[in-house]
Amino acid sequence: MQELEIAKLICKSDSRLVIGQLNDEYEVRESFLQRYYHLVKQLMSTFSEISMQHVRRDHNTRADALSRLATTKCKGIHRSVIHVTLARPSIDLQECLTTDSESTWITPIKQYLLDGTCNPQGEKIMKQQAAQFVLIGDDLYRRGYT
């Protein structure tokens, strides 16, 4: 936006969750989505003033048209809307590095699912707990299961 010399920006979205995350009212928990969050926050810092607003879908005909486009298979409908299907995420791992450095209750379960290591005294309990979870996303991406 620097090329256009835009200093003040109003962003509107029908996603209350996204607006809440960008306004730091909600936490972005998915590490995959954190990459997008950090990129957007970096872009937001380039403006002198920015406002993130939630707009209900019934008050946003453009978003409604995009929503209908995403769910329809008929060609030729909504010709004024540009539709691009991405073969892969638009953010690479090199662009924004997120790390799960904070240890939480899920950390030992995640470690067990990744490499099978756990406290030998609690292995039976760990097997029971880990059976309820599946790793999806970054961990599989790093291991080559894309």
Secondary structure in CASP SS format (residue, H / E / C, confidence):
PFRMAT SS
TARGET T0000
AUTHOR 0000-0000-0000
METHOD secondary structure of the structure
MODEL  1
M C 1.00
Q C 1.00
E C 1.00
L C 1.00
E C 1.00
I C 1.00
A C 1.00
K E 1.00
L E 1.00
I E 1.00
C E 1.00
K E 1.00
S E 1.00
D C 1.00
S C 1.00
R H 1.00
L H 1.00
V H 1.00
I H 1.00
G H 1.00
Q H 1.00
L H 1.00
N C 1.00
D C 1.00
E C 1.00
Y C 1.00
E C 1.00
V C 1.00
R C 1.00
E C 1.00
S H 1.00
F H 1.00
L H 1.00
Q H 1.00
R H 1.00
Y H 1.00
Y H 1.00
H H 1.00
L H 1.00
V H 1.00
K H 1.00
Q H 1.00
L H 1.00
M H 1.00
S C 1.00
T C 1.00
F C 1.00
S C 1.00
E E 1.00
I E 1.00
S E 1.00
M E 1.00
Q E 1.00
H E 1.00
V C 1.00
R C 1.00
R H 1.00
D H 1.00
H H 1.00
N C 1.00
T H 1.00
R H 1.00
A H 1.00
D H 1.00
A H 1.00
L H 1.00
S H 1.00
R H 1.00
L H 1.00
A H 1.00
T H 1.00
T C 1.00
K C 1.00
C C 1.00
K C 1.00
G C 1.00
I C 1.00
H C 1.00
R C 1.00
S C 1.00
V C 1.00
I C 1.00
H C 1.00
V C 1.00
T C 1.00
L C 1.00
A C 1.00
R C 1.00
P C 1.00
S C 1.00
I C 1.00
D C 1.00
L C 1.00
Q C 1.00
E C 1.00
C C 1.00
L C 1.00
T C 1.00
T C 1.00
D C 1.00
S C 1.00
E C 1.00
S C 1.00
T C 1.00
W C 1.00
I C 1.00
T H 1.00
P H 1.00
I H 1.00
K H 1.00
Q H 1.00
Y H 1.00
L H 1.00
L H 1.00
D H 1.00
G C 1.00
T C 1.00
C C 1.00
N C 1.00
P H 1.00
Q H 1.00
G H 1.00
E H 1.00
K H 1.00
I H 1.00
M H 1.00
K H 1.00
Q H 1.00
Q H 1.00
A H 1.00
A C 1.00
Q C 1.00
F C 1.00
V C 1.00
L C 1.00
I C 1.00
G C 1.00
D H 1.00
D H 1.00
L H 1.00
Y H 1.00
R H 1.00
R C 1.00
G C 1.00
Y C 1.00
T C 1.00
END
